[in-house]
Amino acid sequence: MDGQSLAPGEELVRTLEAAPAILADLVRQIPRKRLEVRRRPDFWTILDHIHHPAEAQPMLLGRLERF
């Protein structure tokens, strides 16, 4: 940072904007087969966890827009 304080919420926005690249870098290090492992039949895989926010985002955005 350049020593200037961020406006309220700006740090959160910057963090959220960086999240996809950070997640992509982490996932690239995991073998594909490991991403698809289900520890138990009712557990999500790593890929399930990764895809969930993208699938849920339209619903969440709709809820936020109603406020």
Steps between C-alpha positions, in 0.01 A plus 500: 500500500603858456419600858154632416212344685230330299138607501270276706449175316765573238747251648229234496421576137867477404533170683192357328626619161830317558337179621443332159867530402615378840265202484603417143867498599428266791283263296760471223732338755253218576484196268164473317420161653542648850257781413233240428542287814192471719610405853153361570197457276327803653809727497582754232813471289749786478352580157150512648623762748667700225192501275247573772563878534474547122173309492359678806613851405197593286268404787705693755523804274123498462458498877745789541327706233170473689648686799 
